[in-house]
Amino acid sequence: MSNEEKIEKADLGWDDLVIMVCTKCGKQFSDINSQEAPERIKSELKMKAKPLHGSSARIITTSCLNICPVNKIAIVTASSAGSPVFKAFTVAPEISADELYQRIFKK
């Protein structure tokens, strides 16, 4: 097998926006609701974004994003619309999906 056969490019099926929510940030909290906040944020953002953006936006959890905010959760967005753009946010664990959606998706 040649080197080119070992690694092939794959189509993602989505390419406009990816939102990464750090799960490691939740581990710093003693409160169970705050510990579970990264998964809640991901799920709520998906429910909010799916009807309006379909599969063009992908919301995922990830391990450490190397931002490590104290008492907050790190979120990074990466957009490929035009030039690639990365934005980082640190949010309180009790943030609502509505508040976060408005901030991330506002034009």
N, CA, C and O of each residue as an XYZ file, in Angstrom:
428
protein
N       0.839     -1.180      0.000
C       0.000      0.000      0.000
C       0.889      1.251      0.000
O       1.797      1.373      0.822
N       0.623      2.167     -0.919
C       1.430      3.390     -1.006
C       1.028      4.358      0.100
O      -0.024      4.211      0.723
N       1.882      5.348      0.332
C       1.577      6.366      1.346
C       0.290      7.114      1.032
O      -0.468      7.454      1.940
N       0.037      7.375     -0.249
C      -1.184      8.077     -0.632
C      -2.421      7.235     -0.365
O      -3.491      7.789     -0.114
N      -2.309      5.924     -0.411
C      -3.445      5.045     -0.128
C      -3.700      4.933      1.380
O      -4.818      4.623      1.792
N      -2.687      5.178      2.196
C      -2.841      5.055      3.651
C      -3.661      6.198      4.233
O      -4.394      6.015      5.205
N      -3.534      7.373      3.636
C      -4.252      8.542      4.134
C      -5.022      9.154      2.973
O      -4.434      9.603      1.989
N      -6.328      9.166      3.099
C      -7.167      9.744      2.066
C      -7.987     10.883      2.650
O      -8.349     10.858      3.826
N      -8.276     11.872      1.830
C      -9.173     12.939      2.248
C     -10.592     12.382      2.282
O     -10.958     11.524      1.479
N     -11.384     12.888      3.231
C     -12.768     12.454      3.355
C     -13.686     13.664      3.318
O     -13.315     14.748      3.768
N     -14.877     13.477      2.782
C     -15.869     14.546      2.785
C     -16.558     14.562      4.135
O     -16.975     13.519      4.638
N     -16.679     15.754      4.726
C     -17.298     15.891      6.037
C     -18.820     15.845      5.977
O     -19.450     15.271      6.866
N     -19.413     16.425      4.967
C     -20.852     16.541      4.921
C     -21.319     17.807      5.628
O     -22.503     18.139      5.588
N     -20.415     18.500      6.262
C     -20.687     19.802      6.891
C     -19.420     20.619      6.764
O     -18.315     20.079      6.818
N     -19.578     21.909      6.597
C     -18.355     22.693      6.438
C     -18.488     24.160      6.815
O     -17.526     24.914      6.675
N     -19.650     24.584      7.288
C     -19.814     26.000      7.585
C     -19.303     26.386      8.961
O     -18.595     27.383      9.102
N     -19.654     25.607      9.980
C     -19.324     25.984     11.348
C     -19.238     24.750     12.233
O     -20.093     23.868     12.166
N     -18.212     24.694     13.054
C     -18.112     23.673     14.083
C     -17.969     24.398     15.418
O     -17.195     25.347     15.545
N     -18.727     23.937     16.406
C     -18.679     24.490     17.754
C     -18.178     23.386     18.664
O     -18.787     22.320     18.753
N     -17.062     23.644     19.342
C     -16.449     22.651     20.222
C     -16.634     23.088     21.675
O     -16.245     24.192     22.056
N     -17.230     22.213     22.476
C     -17.488     22.500     23.885
C     -16.581     21.594     24.713
O     -16.627     20.372     24.571
N     -15.763     22.184     25.571
C     -14.792     21.425     26.358
C     -15.482     20.659     27.492
O     -16.167     21.252     28.325
N     -15.298     19.358     27.512
C     -15.864     18.554     28.600
C     -14.970     18.559     29.837
O     -15.452     18.355     30.951
N     -13.692     18.787     29.651
C     -12.780     18.797     30.799
C     -13.098     19.951     31.749
O     -12.907     19.829     32.959
N     -13.579     21.062     31.210
C     -13.922     22.217     32.045
C     -14.968     21.861     33.103
O     -14.927     22.396     34.211
N     -15.892     20.974     32.781
C     -16.932     20.601     33.733
C     -16.402     19.878     34.951
O     -17.040     19.880     36.003
N     -15.251     19.264     34.823
C     -14.685     18.475     35.928
C     -14.214     19.334     37.093
O     -13.983     18.813     38.184
N     -14.066     20.638     36.886
C     -13.585     21.510     37.964
C     -14.690     21.853     38.970
O     -14.400     22.352     40.058
N     -15.939     21.593     38.618
C     -17.057     21.988     39.475
C     -17.432     20.872     40.441
O     -17.338     19.694     40.096
N     -17.855     21.232     41.644
C     -18.325     20.241     42.608
C     -19.813     19.959     42.414
O     -20.287     18.879     42.765
N     -20.546     20.911     41.864
C     -21.978     20.789     41.618
C     -22.224     19.897     40.391
O     -21.649     20.138     39.330
N     -23.064     18.884     40.529
C     -23.311     17.929     39.446
C     -23.911     18.611     38.218
O     -23.589     18.235     37.091
N     -24.778     19.609     38.414
C     -25.355     20.308     37.265
C     -24.284     21.046     36.474
O     -24.327     21.073     35.244
N     -23.338     21.635     37.161
C     -22.242     22.330     36.476
C     -21.305     21.339     35.802
O     -20.786     21.617     34.722
N     -21.082     20.182     36.428
C     -20.226     19.154     35.834
C     -20.812     18.663     34.514
O     -20.079     18.352     33.576
N     -22.127     18.597     34.452
C     -22.804     18.095     33.253
C     -23.114     19.198     32.244
O     -23.682     18.927     31.186
N     -22.746     20.435     32.562
C     -23.055     21.575     31.700
C     -22.520     21.442     30.273
O     -23.243     21.794     29.341
N     -21.294     20.953     30.045
C     -20.832     20.852     28.651
C     -21.748     19.985     27.780
O     -22.038     20.350     26.640
N     -22.199     18.860     28.296
C     -23.111     17.996     27.532
C     -24.462     18.675     27.331
O     -25.055     18.574     26.257
N     -24.953     19.370     28.365
C     -26.230     20.087     28.257
C     -26.127     21.188     27.205
O     -27.015     21.342     26.367
N     -25.038     21.951     27.257
C     -24.835     23.033     26.298
C     -24.814     22.472     24.879
O     -25.463     23.017     23.986
N     -24.079     21.395     24.670
C     -24.010     20.773     23.338
C     -25.400     20.359     22.868
O     -25.796     20.674     21.746
N     -26.137     19.658     23.718
C     -27.461     19.162     23.331
C     -28.430     20.301     23.026
O     -29.151     20.264     22.029
N     -28.441     21.307     23.888
C     -29.362     22.425     23.686
C     -29.002     23.239     22.450
O     -29.888     23.675     21.715
N     -27.716     23.445     22.216
C     -27.319     24.178     21.008
C     -27.689     23.405     19.746
O     -28.111     23.994     18.751
N     -27.530     22.086     19.792
C     -27.915     21.259     18.646
C     -29.401     21.411     18.351
O     -29.799     21.598     17.201
N     -30.225     21.329     19.405
C     -31.670     21.447     19.213
C     -32.037     22.817     18.650
O     -32.957     22.935     17.841
N     -31.325     23.837     19.074
C     -31.597     25.204     18.620
C     -31.103     25.417     17.184
O     -31.797     26.043     16.383
N     -29.931     24.911     16.858
C     -29.304     25.171     15.554
C     -29.835     24.283     14.434
O     -29.904     24.722     13.286
N     -30.206     23.065     14.739
C     -30.583     22.100     13.696
C     -31.713     22.603     12.789
O     -31.579     22.517     11.569
N     -32.827     23.130     13.338
C     -33.901     23.577     12.448
C     -33.498     24.724     11.518
O     -34.010     24.827     10.404
N     -32.601     25.569     11.962
C     -32.223     26.737     11.172
C     -30.998     26.528     10.289
O     -30.873     27.145      9.232
N     -30.101     25.657     10.728
C     -28.832     25.497     10.012
C     -28.619     24.094      9.458
O     -27.672     23.865      8.707
N     -29.485     23.157      9.819
C     -29.353     21.784      9.339
C     -27.997     21.209      9.680
O     -27.511     21.350     10.802
N     -27.396     20.566      8.713
C     -26.095     19.932      8.960
C     -24.923     20.857      8.650
O     -23.771     20.424      8.682
N     -25.200     22.128      8.350
C     -24.093     23.036      8.044
C     -23.342     23.470      9.299
O     -22.214     23.955      9.215
N     -23.973     23.292     10.473
C     -23.304     23.584     11.748
C     -23.186     22.287     12.534
O     -24.146     21.524     12.640
N     -22.029     22.052     13.071
C     -21.769     20.835     13.845
C     -21.387     21.242     15.256
O     -20.482     22.057     15.437
N     -22.063     20.686     16.271
C     -21.765     20.986     17.669
C     -21.264     19.706     18.315
O     -21.959     18.690     18.332
N     -20.036     19.767     18.852
C     -19.414     18.570     19.414
C     -18.780     18.882     20.768
O     -18.460     20.032     21.070
N     -18.607     17.844     21.569
C     -17.810     17.987     22.783
C     -16.400     17.513     22.457
O     -16.187     16.679     21.577
N     -15.460     18.065     23.186
C     -14.061     17.719     22.966
C     -13.330     17.754     24.301
O     -13.857     18.262     25.291
N     -12.152     17.228     24.326
C     -11.336     17.322     25.539
C     -10.735     18.722     25.608
O     -11.199     19.622     24.908
N      -9.764     18.914     26.397
C      -9.210     20.233     26.706
C      -8.902     21.069     25.457
O      -8.254     20.607     24.517
N      -9.386     22.306     25.482
C      -9.107     23.265     24.412
C      -7.938     24.176     24.765
O      -7.597     25.083     24.007
N      -7.328     23.929     25.916
C      -6.152     24.654     26.396
C      -6.436     26.137     26.673
O      -5.556     26.987     26.535
N      -7.673     26.424     27.064
C      -8.042     27.772     27.497
C      -8.151     27.779     29.019
O      -7.706     28.724     29.670
N      -8.738     26.735     29.584
C      -8.809     26.462     31.017
C      -9.293     27.640     31.867
O      -8.566     28.108     32.743
N     -10.512     28.121     31.616
C     -11.033     29.210     32.430
C     -11.443     28.714     33.818
O     -11.921     27.588     33.959
N     -11.262     29.536     34.823
C     -11.666     29.178     36.183
C     -13.165     29.438     36.306
O     -13.646     30.529     36.000
N     -13.896     28.417     36.760
C     -15.343     28.491     36.986
C     -16.151     28.789     35.727
O     -17.263     29.310     35.812
N     -15.606     28.469     34.578
C     -16.320     28.653     33.319
C     -16.007     27.477     32.400
O     -15.186     26.619     32.726
N     -16.667     27.452     31.260
C     -16.487     26.398     30.277
C     -15.973     27.024     28.985
O     -16.482     28.052     28.540
N     -14.970     26.405     28.392
C     -14.379     26.908     27.146
C     -15.166     26.391     25.947
O     -15.528     25.216     25.870
N     -15.417     27.302     25.019
C     -16.095     26.964     23.770
C     -15.331     27.644     22.648
O     -14.993     28.824     22.740
N     -15.058     26.890     21.581
C     -14.371     27.437     20.422
C     -15.234     27.180     19.197
O     -15.769     26.088     19.011
N     -15.359     28.212     18.365
C     -16.060     28.055     17.099
C     -15.052     28.195     15.971
O     -14.116     28.991     16.045
N     -15.260     27.416     14.938
C     -14.427     27.496     13.745
C     -15.351     27.547     12.545
O     -16.191     26.667     12.356
N     -15.192     28.583     11.737
C     -16.038     28.772     10.569
C     -15.179     28.758      9.316
O     -14.075     29.302      9.298
N     -15.696     28.133      8.275
C     -14.956     28.112      7.017
C     -15.615     28.997      5.966
O     -15.206     29.001      4.805
N     -16.630     29.745      6.376
C     -17.281     30.665      5.442
C     -16.296     31.789      5.128
O     -15.948     32.573      6.011
N     -15.851     31.870      3.890
C     -14.808     32.840      3.522
C     -13.474     32.352      4.053
O     -13.112     31.191      3.862
N     -12.744     33.231      4.716
C     -11.483     32.843      5.349
C     -11.800     32.113      6.646
O     -12.754     32.484      7.330
N     -11.034     31.089      7.008
C     -11.284     30.403      8.277
C     -11.202     31.376      9.452
O     -10.271     32.174      9.549
N     -12.182     31.296     10.334
C     -12.239     32.172     11.500
C     -12.446     31.316     12.744
O     -13.342     30.473     12.786
N     -11.619     31.537     13.745
C     -11.748     30.850     15.019
C     -12.105     31.887     16.071
O     -11.523     32.971     16.101
N     -13.067     31.557     16.938
C     -13.426     32.430     18.051
C     -13.497     31.569     19.308
O     -13.941     30.421     19.267
N     -13.058     32.135     20.412
C     -13.099     31.423     21.689
C     -13.991     32.188     22.658
O     -13.996     33.418     22.690
N     -14.746     31.426     23.448
C     -15.621     31.995     24.458
C     -15.396     31.240     25.761
O     -15.066     30.054     25.744
N     -15.570     31.911     26.872
C     -15.627     31.235     28.160
C     -16.984     31.591     28.741
O     -17.344     32.766     28.819
N     -17.739     30.574     29.152
C     -19.112     30.802     29.581
C     -19.365     30.193     30.947
O     -18.744     29.203     31.331
N     -20.286     30.803     31.671
C     -20.711     30.251     32.954
C     -21.484     28.965     32.693
O     -22.174     28.860     31.679
N     -21.382     27.983     33.587
C     -22.047     26.710     33.349
C     -23.565     26.812     33.258
O     -24.211     25.938     32.680
N     -24.138     27.868     33.822
C     -25.593     28.008     33.785
C     -26.091     28.766     32.551
O     -27.281     29.068     32.463
N     -25.210     29.078     31.599
C     -25.607     29.808     30.389
C     -26.746     29.074     29.688
O     -26.765     27.845     29.632
N     -27.673     29.825     29.166
C     -28.767     29.190     28.417
C     -28.354     29.040     26.958
O     -27.521     29.790     26.448
N     -28.951     28.062     26.308
C     -28.666     27.853     24.891
C     -29.100     29.058     24.077
O     -28.454     29.398     23.086
N     -30.183     29.707     24.479
C     -30.643     30.898     23.762
C     -29.596     32.002     23.788
O     -29.289     32.602     22.757
N     -29.047     32.270     24.978
C     -28.023     33.312     25.111
C     -26.790     32.980     24.262
O     -26.261     33.834     23.550
N     -26.352     31.739     24.352
C     -25.156     31.324     23.629
C     -25.398     31.322     22.123
O     -24.546     31.764     21.352
N     -26.546     30.831     21.712
C     -26.893     30.804     20.293
C     -26.861     32.215     19.708
O     -26.289     32.439     18.642
N     -27.476     33.159     20.410
C     -27.502     34.543     19.931
C     -26.090     35.094     19.769
O     -25.809     35.810     18.808
N     -25.219     34.771     20.685
C     -23.841     35.271     20.624
C     -23.055     34.630     19.491
O     -22.338     35.316     18.761
N     -23.187     33.329     19.344
C     -22.403     32.614     18.337
C     -22.932     32.840     16.920
O     -22.153     33.031     15.986
N     -24.253     32.818     16.763
C     -24.829     32.864     15.426
C     -25.242     34.266     14.981
O     -25.710     34.441     13.856
N     -25.074     35.268     15.848
C     -25.467     36.615     15.404
C     -24.584     37.044     14.253
O     -23.386     36.762     14.226
N     -25.177     37.708     13.332
C     -24.446     38.108     12.115
C     -23.827     39.460     12.312
O     -23.170     39.976     11.408
